């Protein structure tokens, strides 16, 4: 498939350009069950079969017990088994009353990440791979500029402050539309129940603005990416 080949090339370019994969890496993939994390798992599974750099990968799916959001876990188990990837099912929850200043989305995401990173640390993974594509990264950057008044963002490779782990985003140069186009032909199964809050977030609103920008100028993403990457990692 021509588009899948394009995705692989951008995946490989991102891994090389930002030095995301190194010999001896033990990587935990955050497998939400969405198209992006499924693509990330597929590509890293393929990459793990290459001799150098030698990497080991496993995947983890976090179930948030108090949110009506569900992925077909039997499908994820079969998907990972077919790729030869070990899958861990983790459980977490949060109490909304602990901080009423924060939205459900923030609390859910924060607790998912905490569960994921704690598991990674306890099982001696040195890297966690997240499925953010280029559009995710640029949308987050626009959100921070618009609502936070800073130019911070999410970098393709970032060492965490409170965990001995690096976060990597191997899809950082991949366009979301490409993944959307190939997902059906790859048999990616959609979530059983979508998150009930995903349509009412600032991210959703900024995503619509970002789409307007890229519709106005299809090359805008590359200009924005170059501007984003010119910011120092300390600022990010």
C-alpha positions in Angstrom: 0.0 0.0 0.0 1.5 3.3 -1.1 0.2 5.3 1.9 1.4 2.6 4.4 4.8 2.8 2.8 4.7 6.6 3.2 3.8 6.1 6.9 6.7 3.7 7.3 9.1 6.1 5.7 8.0 9.0 8.0 8.1 6.6 11.0 11.7 5.6 10.2 12.7 9.2 9.5 11.4 10.3 12.8 13.1 7.5 14.7 16.5 8.4 13.1 16.2 12.2 13.0 15.3 12.4 16.7 17.3 9.4 17.9 14.2 7.7 19.3 15.5 4.0 19.2 18.8 2.9 20.6 20.4 -0.5 21.0 19.2 -2.3 24.2 16.0 -0.3 24.5 13.1 -1.9 26.5 10.0 0.0 25.3 6.5 0.0 26.7 3.9 1.0 24.1 0.8 2.8 25.4 -1.9 0.9 23.5 -5.2 2.8 23.9 -6.9 0.9 21.1 -7.3 3.8 18.8 -6.0 3.8 15.3 -2.8 5.8 16.2 -1.7 3.4 19.0 -2.5 0.4 16.8 -0.4 1.8 14.0 2.4 2.6 16.5 2.3 -1.0 17.8 2.4 -2.5 14.3 5.4 -0.4 13.2 7.4 -0.9 16.4 6.7 -4.7 16.2 8.1 -4.6 12.6 11.1 -2.6 13.8 11.8 -4.9 16.7 12.6 -7.7 14.2 15.5 -5.7 12.7 18.9 -6.6 14.0 20.2 -3.1 14.8 19.3 -1.3 16.9 18.2 -4.2 19.0 15.0 -3.3 20.9 12.4 -5.2 23.0 8.8 -4.0 23.0 5.7 -4.8 25.1 2.4 -3.0 25.2 0.1 -1.8 28.0 -3.6 -0.9 27.8 -5.0 1.1 30.7 -8.6 0.6 31.7 -10.1 3.6 33.6 -12.7 1.8 35.7 -14.9 4.8 36.5 -15.3 6.2 32.9 -17.8 4.6 30.5 -15.1 4.2 27.8 -14.3 0.8 26.5 -12.1 -0.9 23.9 -12.5 -4.5 22.7 -9.8 -6.1 24.9 -10.2 -9.4 23.1 -9.3 -7.7 19.9 -6.3 -6.0 21.4 -5.1 -9.4 22.8 -5.4 -11.0 19.4 -3.8 -8.0 17.7 -0.8 -8.1 19.9 -0.5 -11.9 19.8 -0.5 -11.8 16.0 2.4 -9.3 16.1 4.3 -11.2 18.8 3.9 -8.4 21.3 3.2 -9.1 25.0 0.1 -7.1 26.2 -0.5 -6.0 29.8 -4.0 -4.9 30.9 -3.7 -2.2 33.7 -6.5 -0.8 35.8 -6.9 2.7 37.2 -9.5 5.2 38.4 -9.8 8.7 39.8 -12.0 10.6 42.2 -13.4 13.7 40.6 -13.8 15.4 44.0 -10.0 15.4 44.6 -9.6 18.5 42.5 -12.7 20.3 41.3 -10.6 22.8 39.3 -9.6 20.1 36.9 -11.8 18.6 34.1 -12.7 14.9 33.9 -10.5 14.7 30.8 -7.4 16.1 32.7 -7.9 13.8 35.7 -8.5 10.7 33.5 -5.4 11.4 31.3 -3.2 12.2 34.3 -4.2 9.0 36.1 -3.8 6.9 32.9 -0.3 8.3 32.5 0.6 7.8 36.2 -0.5 4.2 36.0 1.5 3.6 32.8 4.7 5.3 34.0 4.6 3.6 37.4 4.2 0.2 35.7 7.1 1.0 33.3 9.4 2.0 36.1 8.5 -1.1 38.2 9.2 -3.4 35.3 12.4 -1.7 34.1 11.3 -0.3 30.8 13.6 2.6 29.8 11.2 4.2 27.3 7.5 4.6 26.9 6.2 5.1 23.3 3.1 7.2 22.8 1.0 7.4 19.6 1.0 11.1 19.0 1.2 12.0 15.3 2.3 15.3 13.9 -1.2 16.8 14.0 -1.5 15.9 17.8 1.8 17.7 18.5 1.0 20.8 16.5 -2.5 21.0 18.0 -1.1 20.8 21.5 1.4 23.6 20.7 -1.5 25.8 19.4 -3.5 25.1 22.6 -0.6 26.2 24.8 -0.1 29.4 22.8 -3.8 30.2 22.8 -4.8 29.2 26.4 -1.6 29.2 28.4 0.4 32.0 26.8 3.5 29.9 26.3 5.2 28.1 23.4 5.6 24.8 25.2 4.7 21.6 23.6 5.3 17.8 23.4 8.7 16.9 21.9 9.4 13.7 19.9 11.8 12.6 22.7 11.7 13.8 26.3 13.2 12.6 29.5 10.8 12.7 32.4 11.6 14.6 35.6 10.1 12.2 38.2 10.6 8.8 36.4 13.8 7.3 35.0 12.1 7.0 31.7 12.2 8.7 28.3 9.0 9.4 26.4 9.2 8.8 22.6 6.7 9.6 19.9 7.8 7.7 16.8 4.8 8.9 14.7 5.9 12.5 15.1 6.3 13.1 11.4 3.2 11.1 10.3 0.0 12.8 9.2 -3.2 11.7 10.9 -5.1 11.6 7.6 -2.7 8.9 6.3 -3.5 6.7 9.3 -7.2 7.2 8.8 -7.0 6.1 5.2 -5.2 2.8 5.9 -6.8 1.8 9.2 -9.8 0.1 7.5 -7.7 -2.0 5.2 -5.5 -3.1 8.1 -8.5 -4.3 10.0 -8.2 -1.8 12.9 -11.3 -2.2 15.1 -12.8 1.0 16.5 -13.5 1.3 20.3 -16.7 -0.2 21.6 -17.7 3.0 23.4 -16.2 6.4 22.7 -15.2 8.7 25.5 -18.3 10.7 26.5 -16.2 13.9 27.0 -14.1 13.9 23.8 -16.3 16.3 21.9 -16.5 19.0 24.5 -12.9 19.8 25.1 -10.6 22.7 24.1 -8.6 20.3 22.1 -11.5 19.5 19.9 -12.1 23.2 19.3 -8.4 23.9 18.5 -8.4 20.8 16.2 -11.1 22.5 14.1 -9.1 25.7 13.9 -6.0 23.7 13.0 -7.9 22.0 10.2 -9.0 25.4 8.9 -5.3 26.5 8.8 -4.2 23.4 6.9 -7.1 23.6 4.5 -6.1 27.2 3.8 -2.5 26.2 3.2 -1.6 22.5 2.9 2.0 23.4 3.5 1.2 25.1 6.8 2.0 22.0 8.8 5.6 22.0 7.7 6.1 25.7 8.4 4.5 25.2 11.9 6.6 22.1 12.5 9.8 24.0 11.6 8.8 26.8 13.9 7.9 24.4 16.7 11.2 22.5 16.4 13.2 25.7 16.5 12.1 26.2 20.1 14.6 24.9 22.6 13.8 21.6 24.5 14.0 23.6 27.8 11.1 25.7 26.6 9.1 22.7 25.5 
